[in-house]
């Protein structure tokens, strides 16, 4: 979970709908998680084979 208040505020300013649910980005009920993907897959529309990225 992201604890950095500056980053939490920056994300909330980027996605202002957050303020529809929480008055402030420091609200403990506002959970912000960072996902670090090691691999992802992409399937282009109309294709049968996916592309795997590292």
Backbone as a chain_set.jsonl record, in Angstrom:
{"seq": "XXXXXXXXXXXXXXXXXXXXXXXXXXXXXXXXXXXXXXXXXXXXXXXXXXXXXX", "coords": {"N": [[0.849, -1.173, 0.0], [0.503, 2.238, -0.756], [2.088, 4.704, 1.071], [3.177, 7.199, 0.942], [2.377, 10.441, 1.27], [2.504, 12.624, -0.452], [2.534, 11.456, -3.009], [0.075, 10.134, -2.923], [-1.647, 12.339, -2.838], [-1.036, 13.489, -5.317], [-1.982, 11.52, -7.095], [-4.707, 11.571, -6.437], [-5.355, 14.142, -7.302], [-5.015, 13.79, -10.01], [-7.025, 11.986, -10.588], [-9.828, 13.098, -9.995], [-12.339, 12.08, -9.218], [-11.997, 10.624, -6.966], [-12.376, 12.271, -4.818], [-15.079, 12.249, -4.582], [-15.633, 10.245, -2.908], [-13.84, 10.318, -0.748], [-12.831, 12.929, 1.403], [-10.273, 13.807, 1.576], [-6.965, 12.997, 0.485], [-5.42, 11.83, 2.398], [-7.023, 10.343, 3.991], [-7.534, 7.485, 5.929], [-9.184, 5.451, 5.008], [-8.961, 5.531, 2.309], [-7.473, 3.571, 0.136], [-4.522, 2.98, -1.557], [-2.834, 1.224, -3.917], [0.2, -0.01, -5.311], [1.025, -1.619, -8.252], [3.324, -3.872, -9.412], [4.083, -5.189, -12.24], [5.473, -8.163, -13.453], [5.282, -9.43, -15.8], [3.351, -9.113, -18.757], [0.569, -9.612, -20.963], [-0.595, -9.199, -24.282], [-3.264, -9.137, -26.483], [-4.028, -8.455, -29.638], [-6.923, -6.975, -31.127], [-8.825, -9.168, -33.089], [-6.751, -10.939, -33.604], [-5.128, -14.136, -33.068], [-2.948, -14.9, -31.601], [-1.186, -14.052, -28.688], [0.959, -11.405, -27.51], [3.75, -11.633, -25.494], [5.172, -9.818, -22.965], [8.222, -9.054, -21.293]], "CA": [[0.0, 0.0, 0.0], [1.273, 3.471, -0.863], [1.991, 5.531, 2.272], [3.717, 8.511, 0.606], [1.247, 11.365, 1.183], [2.649, 13.468, -1.643], [2.101, 10.646, -4.145], [-1.371, 9.922, -2.773], [-2.292, 13.594, -3.231], [-0.836, 13.639, -6.763], [-2.917, 10.598, -7.749], [-6.064, 12.086, -6.215], [-5.538, 15.303, -8.172], [-5.105, 13.266, -11.37], [-8.312, 11.29, -10.677], [-10.624, 13.845, -9.017], [-13.512, 11.352, -8.718], [-11.652, 10.112, -5.638], [-12.959, 13.187, -3.83], [-16.498, 11.917, -4.427], [-15.71, 9.216, -1.865], [-13.023, 10.731, 0.398], [-12.613, 14.373, 1.396], [-8.844, 14.103, 1.551], [-6.168, 11.831, 0.085], [-4.785, 11.242, 3.576], [-8.034, 9.558, 4.696], [-7.061, 6.103, 6.056], [-10.062, 4.557, 4.252], [-8.535, 5.609, 0.915], [-6.377, 2.625, -0.057], [-3.854, 3.136, -2.84], [-1.863, 0.155, -4.088], [1.063, 0.023, -6.475], [1.186, -2.945, -8.84], [4.553, -4.017, -10.188], [3.912, -6.368, -13.085], [6.697, -8.772, -13.956], [4.997, -9.858, -17.158], [1.986, -8.852, -19.189], [0.238, -10.194, -22.256], [-1.474, -8.341, -25.071], [-3.883, -9.786, -27.631], [-4.605, -7.44, -30.519], [-8.247, -7.347, -31.62], [-8.845, -9.92, -34.332], [-5.633, -11.866, -33.705], [-5.246, -15.354, -32.269], [-1.773, -15.09, -30.768], [-0.871, -12.942, -27.809], [2.347, -11.007, -27.38], [4.142, -11.664, -24.088], [6.228, -8.866, -22.663], [9.038, -9.598, -20.209]], "C": [[0.896, 1.239, 0.0], [1.023, 4.339, 0.366], [2.448, 6.972, 2.02], [2.57, 9.495, 0.348], [1.312, 12.267, -0.052], [2.171, 12.718, -2.896], [0.601, 10.402, -4.097], [-2.137, 11.165, -3.224], [-2.197, 13.787, -4.751], [-1.812, 12.747, -7.539], [-4.346, 11.099, -7.604], [-6.339, 13.302, -7.091], [-5.68, 14.867, -9.628], [-6.464, 12.611, -11.618], [-9.283, 11.916, -9.671], [-11.893, 13.146, -8.526], [-13.261, 10.772, -7.328], [-12.289, 10.971, -4.558], [-14.476, 13.022, -3.705], [-16.696, 10.943, -3.275], [-14.963, 9.603, -0.59], [-12.753, 12.217, 0.294], [-11.144, 14.721, 1.208], [-8.073, 12.838, 1.193], [-5.444, 11.18, 1.258], [-5.766, 10.41, 4.418], [-7.574, 8.099, 4.762], [-7.95, 5.087, 5.327], [-9.738, 4.557, 2.765], [-7.296, 4.731, 0.751], [-5.817, 2.799, -1.463], [-2.751, 2.088, -2.914], [-1.055, 0.372, -5.355], [1.247, -1.416, -6.963], [2.445, -2.94, -9.687], [4.446, -5.323, -10.973], [5.263, -6.875, -13.565], [6.521, -9.205, -15.401], [3.569, -9.457, -17.494], [1.81, -9.36, -20.603], [-0.761, -9.283, -22.964], [-1.965, -9.124, -26.279], [-4.563, -8.71, -28.455], [-5.972, -7.903, -30.988], [-8.148, -8.051, -32.978], [-7.7, -10.904, -34.502], [-5.828, -13.046, -32.759], [-4.068, -15.574, -31.325], [-1.49, -13.834, -29.933], [0.625, -12.621, -27.875], [2.653, -10.967, -25.887], [5.309, -10.735, -23.901], [6.905, -9.298, -21.367], [8.337, -9.495, -18.905]], "O": [[1.923, 1.273, 0.678], [-0.122, 4.672, 0.67], [2.134, 7.865, 2.806], [1.877, 9.397, -0.664], [0.281, 12.623, -0.622], [1.482, 13.291, -3.74], [-0.071, 10.46, -5.127], [-3.154, 11.059, -3.91], [-3.165, 14.2, -5.39], [-2.398, 13.183, -8.53], [-5.116, 11.051, -8.564], [-7.46, 13.468, -7.574], [-6.393, 15.51, -10.398], [-6.993, 12.674, -12.728], [-9.537, 11.338, -8.614], [-12.472, 13.566, -7.524], [-14.204, 10.466, -6.598], [-12.693, 10.467, -3.51], [-15.087, 13.602, -2.808], [-17.794, 10.829, -2.73], [-15.391, 9.265, 0.514], [-12.472, 12.719, -0.794], [-10.814, 15.808, 0.734], [-8.481, 11.734, 1.556], [-4.907, 10.081, 1.116], [-5.38, 9.841, 5.439], [-7.25, 7.527, 3.721], [-7.507, 3.971, 5.058], [-10.192, 3.676, 2.035], [-6.203, 5.103, 1.177], [-6.562, 2.766, -2.443], [-1.845, 2.065, -2.08], [-1.569, 0.879, -6.352], [1.582, -2.31, -6.186], [2.607, -2.101, -10.573], [4.684, -6.409, -10.444], [6.096, -6.097, -14.031], [7.496, -9.333, -16.141], [2.691, -9.46, -16.632], [2.778, -9.518, -21.348], [-1.64, -8.685, -22.344], [-1.168, -9.707, -27.013], [-5.554, -8.12, -28.024], [-6.171, -9.094, -31.224], [-7.47, -7.577, -33.889], [-7.69, -11.65, -35.482], [-6.582, -12.971, -31.79], [-4.169, -16.339, -30.366], [-1.552, -12.71, -30.431], [1.44, -13.464, -28.248], [1.923, -10.353, -25.109], [6.321, -10.844, -24.593], [6.263, -9.832, -20.463], [8.879, -9.906, -17.878]]}, "num_chains": 1, "name": "protein.A"}
